[in-house]
Amino acid sequence: MQVHVFLRRAVVAAAIFGAAQVSAQAMPLRADTATTRTAQAFETARQQGPLALHAFLAEMPKGADLHNHLSGAVYAESWIAQAAADGLCVDVATLSLLDKHDASAPGCGNGRRPAADALSDQHFYDALVDAFSMRSFVPFAGHSGHDQFFDTFGRFQAVTPQQHMGDWLDEVSARAAVQNEQYLELMATPPFAHARELARTLDWQPDFDAMRKQLLARGLKDDMAADEQLLTQALAERKRRQRCGTAQADAGCAVQIRFLYQVLRGAPPARVFAQTLLGFELASADPRWVGINFVMPEDGYLSMRDYSLQMHMLDYLHHLYPKVHVSLHAGELAPGLVPPDGLRFHIREAVEIGHAERIGHGVDVMYEDHPEQLLQEMAARHVMVEINLTSNDVILGVRGADHPLPIYLKHGVPVALSTDDEGVSRIDLTHEYVRAAEDFDLDYSTLKQMARNSLTYSFLPGESLWATQACQGQPPGNHPSASCRQLLSASEKAAAQWELERRLRAFEEAH
Ligand SMILES: [Zn+2]
């Protein structure tokens, strides 16, 4: 048994290093004593169990969390506090927050309670925490984990980004800092009321050029100024709360943040097209938005019906805005959730038509047509898969031997761990590292490679540290050579990678 496990780990490690060419060619393979000692400390922690593993992995430098929906990352306790502060009401039957407009009656009206009541009524507080998350959830007839997961978003959405996005950024970056993360690529949907209204009044025609011209002519970009303003205000509020730039700066200040524009895929074609166009325009104009992603349940009626059409929209817009990065939720499906035909092509089309540089989830890969060939193609194209283990378990019921993580590793497809919705799932990135180590027998070097991948495949601008010779062979630290310094000042990505190497070295030397 032990031999078997060891061999399996060796195969996985060989595959990951063999294929992630960006790392293998330039990485100074320092099999030095600190690295060896750290790998041994990891194995010792593994033998001691999940608590020891957690303590080890909490401190391990993890690079980035690349698959993180901002609203799903906020914990239920924060929603309650913010709803109470804003004077919002709760619909008692559905445990949903109501916006102020719906809750203007004194005392909130019949069947409603002030959210602030939760602060002095523990049962009400507990019920809201459960309603806003997966805590205490047990599936029952007609209501699965998938349903509970996606229903939570509607229950807390009355707390608005205009009021609280700065609080959310403070919360997620503070949590990331504690876990030795340094970069977050947060998915968010800024208000798009104007684009939505335009799409409603426009007759859909599958002529993308004509649709784009009409949308732009009728003022599609009118939402952009407000969206840019929203980010500016939220980032300023986060900075204020964390006292960034002062002697008392919180650790969260060191966590870099960029955004991915979320398109809501479960909508009619005209609206999806309008919002996708708005996302490409916004990401072209404002460097804080580094790319776009499609969200909402992939198994929904419109998401399934229009999947290929939506990939062709991306193909069309990618050619007009080639610098805007694309990551796509694809293959967040499982047998039984949709008919077998629905499992056959989403990842492939995301890569081959939608220009996805990264795939979110990719759970159903082995049910796609010609999966071996697809895996080889993903490895050859360096399409990274964002792995969300807890999310896949609670939404899809996919875990352990049913999860394709070891298959991606075996085929040399780059992977990194991410949280998806850490607030709804009530987890953090460390939890996902522990889970990966336990469920798949991953060793230290594989986890370390995943942390490196999270920055290599991030959408930070600039050349990768591993793609040039500039810093090769240098001990990461404060005194890089002139050519290395030049790379680090020209490339935000390389600078972040260099910082990760510095943190890894410090972590390993402490063992
Ligand atoms: Zn997601």
Residues whose N, C-alpha, C, O or C-beta is under 5 A from the ligand:
A	BS01	ZN	D420
